[in-house]
Structure formats: C-alpha cells, structure tokens
Amino acid sequence: MLFVLIFLAAFAIAAPILVWFSGAHNAAKKEKVAAVLESALGKPTDIVKNDPLSFRRSETVSNIPLFNRWLEKLDLMPRITLMLRQANVNWTPGALILMCPVAFAIVAYIVELKTDSLWIGLGSGAAAGALPFGYVAFKRMQRFGKFEQQLPEALDLIVSGLRAGHSLSSALGLVTRECQDPLAGEFRIAFDEQNFGLDMRNALDNLVKRVPLQDLKMAITAIIIQRESGGNLAEVLEKTAHMVRERFRLKKQVKVHTAQGRMTGIVLTILPIGLGVALYMVNPDNESMLWHRDFGVKMLIYAVCSLIVGSALIQKIVRLKV
C-alpha cells in the first residue's frame, strides 16, 4: 500500500514538471528551426554552427524528453509504434506505456482499500494495467476487419483500371480516390511512396508490413510475380479477388457455426466474476472470508487459473483458421 501512495505522489509532482520541460524543449527546437531558415535566406543569426539541425522526420516516442530518450534505447519501441499506427490510435508509445502503471496503481489501491487484500488488489491492478494494450489490440483488429472487407472492391477497381489501359500506379491512385478508409489511406501511402521515387515492389512490401493480412499478401504476391514473369495482371487480380471473396464468405460461415461456442465462452468467463462482485455487494462479510483465510486464497488462485485455462481452451476450439 505504501509503495502505491509513494508512486502516485511522485507521479503527481513529476508529471507537471516534465510536461513543462517538454514544452520548453519544443519551443527551443522551434526557435532553432527558425534560425536555420533565416540563415538559409541570408539573414544574420546567432545560430551555433557546431549544433546542426536535422530536418529529417524523427519518430517521437514520448512528449517527455527524458522519457523519450530512455524509450528510444528499447528494441520494443518500433513494434509498439507499428501497433499504434495499425490501430490508428493517436497515442505515442510513451503515453501507452505510462497508462499501464498508472492504471495498475489506481485500481490496485482502490481494490486493496475496499477488500483489505493485497493479492486481490495486485491481481485487479494487473488486469487494469493490461487494458490500454487490450484497447489498442481491439482497435487494430477492428481496423483490419474493415480493410479485409474492402479489399475485394479495391482489387476490382484495379482490374477495371488495367483493362481500361491505365498503368498499375494509376490504378492504385484510382483506389485511393474511390475507396474509403482504412483501405484508401493505406493504399494512398503506397501510391505516394511510389510517386516519390520508391520502387513499386518496395512500396507494396511496406503496405504488407503495415497491414499483415493473408488476403492482401496473396494479392501483393500475385502483382510482384506478374511484374517479374509477365502475364495478364488484370486476369490474375480478378481471380485473386474472387478467391478473397470466397475465403471471406467461408470465414463468415465459420463464425456463424461457432457463434454458440463463442457466446458460451464469453458467458462462462464473465459469469463467475459478475457473480462474485454481486455476492460481495450483497454480503461483504461472508465474501471477504475468501481472501482473509489461507484456504480461501488458495481457492481464489485455483478459480482464476481454471478460468484462464478454460477460456483459452474454448477460444482455441471455436477459432478455426481459414
């Protein structure tokens, strides 16, 4: 309990200072940019020559400079940055990482205060600390689902453009204008990369890295193979679009047949937790015996482990790869 209070107090004191320091750092950086521009225009400035300023795009991991420099040393940051981009969440990796301990500390403190049990507080805090990553993963999965639904239509547009006499680059531009986000946004990035001089193959490879869907990989592989070996690209993409539609239809059919199993898994997972909370609200004294006695703590640990294993088994059964 004491370490939670110390953490909250230190965070409440340090956060405003770090935010202010970040604002001052950004202001100094803007002044340096303005000085470099004025120097390029021939105006006299007091810019330090030994402190060159790079105009290349830099990836900001956190708005707090000290925290940003520390996070940039971790190899995990590129993966978190890519996950945030794929989820289209306007957060920095530093903000996402900071949310986890803050959520953990607040929930652990409140639950421990209500139940007077350190283990339940730590368990509830750990679950709350994982919620930010769970939210990003859910948004990522939701965005990929929309992209997958729009992909056959995009392939049909490319086929129509190729049969009308357009090049592959022009057909990609047609997709960016006619389709909706998220598909239009991702194809627009690939279209712009190709226009700015990047090879078509590299631009398409970057598209697959941003959206690692099996259907998109098949379409991009078909395009790359056709560009290397030749052939009728419109016919190849037309067959690819048909295969993607059939695969998507089969996935929907599998979801229909496994709907009962998935609902059973959700109910069996939520029911024990909801029932325990309801019993605690009705009679806190009887329910608190579970974590005030050693045998009750062992029962809770066994129940949580059984719940996790059972939920994982149900999800393994109802999730079929198509």
N, C-alpha and C positions, 0 to 999 in steps of 0.2 A: 504493500500500500504506500509506504513511504517513497519508494522509487518512482511510483506513478505521479505522486504530487510534485516531487522534485522535477520530473520531466516536464510536466505541464507548466510549472512556474518558469523553468528555464526557457521553454519554447515561447511562452507569452512575453518574456522580456527580450529574447534574442530576435524574434521574428520582425518586430518593427524596425530594429536597428539594421538588420540585414536587408530589409526592403528599402530603407532609406539609402543604405550604402549602394545598393543595386541601382537606384535612381541616379545617384551622383556619378556612378561609373558610366552609366549610359549617357548622361549629359556630357561628361568629359569626352566620351567617344564621338558624340555628335560634333562637338567643337573641333576635334581633331580632323574629322572628315571635312568640315567646312574650311579649315585651314589648308588642307591639301588641295581642295578645289580652287581656293583663291590663289594658291601658289602656282597651280597649273595654268590659271588665267593671267599670270604675270603680276599679281598684286603682292606687295610686300607683306610677309607674315613672320611670326616668331616661332614657326614650327621647328621642332627639333629634328635635325637631319638624321640622327642616329636612331630614330624611332619610326621606322617605316610603317605605313598603314596599309593593310591588305584590303582590297575591295572585293575579294572573292567571297562567295557565300559561305558563311560559317554556321555550323549547327549548334544552337544554344540548347544545352541540356537542362539548364535551370536559370531563372532570372536572378538568382543569388550568386554573385561571382565566386565566392569561396566554395560554395556547394557545387557550382558548375565545374570548377577546376578539379575538384575531387572526383566527381562522377565521370568526367571525360577520361579518366585513367582506367575505368572499368570496361572490360570487354563486353559486358551485358548491355551497355547503353545502346549500341546500334540495333539490337534486337527489340528493345523496348521502344525505340524511336520508330522502327518499322511497324511495330504492332499498333502504335498510336495513329500512324498515317493510314494504315489499313482500316482501322476503326473509324477514321475521320473524326477523331476527338481532338479538340483544340486545347490540349494539355501539353506541357513539357514533361520529359521523363522525370525531372526532378520533382515536379509537382505531384506526379503519380506516386513516386517513392515516398514523399513526405506524407501523403494522405494515409498510407498504410500504418505507420507508427502512431499517428495522431488518432486514427480511428481505433486502433488497438488500445491505446492508453485511456481514451474516454470511455469506451464500452467496458473495458476491464474494471475501471474504477467504479462505474455506476453499478455493474452487476455484483462486484465484490461488496459494495456498500449495502446493496439490498439483500444479498444472500449470506453475507458474512463467510464466504468460502473463497479462498484464494484460487483453488483449482478451477472452479466454475467460472470465476472472473477471467482467468487466463484463457480458458477454452473459448469463452464468448468473445474475448478480445481478439484471439487469433482468427476466429471466423469473421469478425468485423474488419480486421486488417486485410483480409483477402478480398473484401468486397470491391475495392477500386479496380483491381486486376480482373475480377469477375465481370464488372460492368464493361470494361474495355473489351474483354473477350466476347461478351454478348453483342456489343455494337459491331465488332469485327465480323462475327458470324452472320449477323443480320444484313450487313452491307454486302458480304459475299453472296448471300442468298439472292439479293436483288440483282447483283451483277450476273449471276448464273441464269436468272430468268430472262434477262435482256440480251444475253449472248446470241441465241439463235436469230433474233431480229437483226442484230448487228452484222452477223455473217451474211444474211440475206441482202442487206444493203451493200456490202462489199461485193457480193456476186453480181448484183444489179449494176453497180458502177463499173465493174470489169467488163461485163457484157456490153455496156454502153460505150466502151472504148477508153475509159479512164485508166490511169495507172493505179498501182496499189496505194501509193501515197495519197492520191486524190480520193480514192475510195475510203481510206482511213479518215480523211477530212470530212467526207460525207457522213460518216458515223458520228463524228464529234458534233456535227450540226443538227442531225436529225434525231439522235437518241437522247435519252435522259441520263442524269446522274444516278448511280456512280459510274456506269459504263462509259458515258460520254467524257467524264473527267479523266478517267484513266487512259482512254484512247487519245484524248487531247494531249496529254503529256507525251505519249509515244510519238504523236504526229509532230509536236513542237521539237522534240529531240531530233527527229529525222530531218526537219527543216533547218535546224541549226547546225547540221553537218554530221550528226552521228549516223553511223551505218544502220541500215534498216534492221539487220539481224540483231545488233546490239540494242536498238530501241525496243524490239519485240521481246528480247530476253529480259530487259528491265521491266517490261509490262508483266511478264510472267512472275518475276520476283516480287512485284508489288501485289499481284493478285494470283497466288499459287493455287488455282483451281484446275482440276483434272481436265474439264472440258476446254478451258482456254489453252492449256498445254497441248492438247490434241490439235486445236486449230492453228496455233503458232507453229507447231512441228510440221504440219502439212504445208504451211506457207514457206517455211525455211527449206524443206526438202524440194518443193517445186522450184524455188529460186535457184537451187543448186543443180537440179537434174532436168528441169524443164517440164513442160506439160501444160494442160489446161487448168489453170488455177481456179477459174470460176466453177468448173465441174467438181474439182476436189473440195472446195469450200462448200458447195451445195450439198455434197454427200456428208461432209462433216457436220453441217447444220442439221441435217436430217438425223444423224446419229446422236447429236447432242439433245435434240428434241425427244428422241426415243428413250435416251438414258434418263432425261429429266422426268418423263412420264412414268418410267419404271420406278424411279425414286419416290414419286408421289404415291404410286400404288403400294409400295412397300410401307410408306408412312401410314397409309390407311389401314393396312392389315396389322400393323404393330401399334395402333393408337391405343387399344385397350391395355396392352402391356406397359406402354409408356405412362398412361394415366395411373395404372396400378402402382408403378414405381414412385410416381410423384406423391400419391396418397399415402403409401406406406412410409415414405420418407418424412412427410410433413406431419402426419397424424401423431406419432409419439411426442414430437417437440411441442405441437399445439396442445396436446392433452396434458403434458407436464406443466406448461405455463398456466393452463386453465385450473389445474388442481392446486397449483401454488397460489393463485389469486383467490381461490375459494377457501382453502385452509393452509395457510403458510406454515403453521407449526408442524403438522403432520408431514408435509412435503419436505421441509428442511431437515428431517431426520436422515434423508438420503446422503446429504453432504456433511452432516455433523457426526456421523459414525463411520468407522472404518469399513464395515461391511457394506454400507450404503454407497460409499465412494467406489468400492470395487464393482458394485452393481452398475453404477453410472458409467464407469470406464468400459465395462463389458457391453453395456447397451449402446454406447456411442460407437465402439468398434464394430459391433454387429450391424448397426445402422449403416455405417460407411461401406462395409463389405457387401451387405445386401443390396444397397443402392447401386454399387459398382457392378454387381452380377446382373441385376435387372437391365442396366444400361448396356451391358455387353451383349445380352441376349437380344434386345429389341433393336440394336443398331446393326444394320446389315449394310455392308459395302456394296455399292452397285457400280 
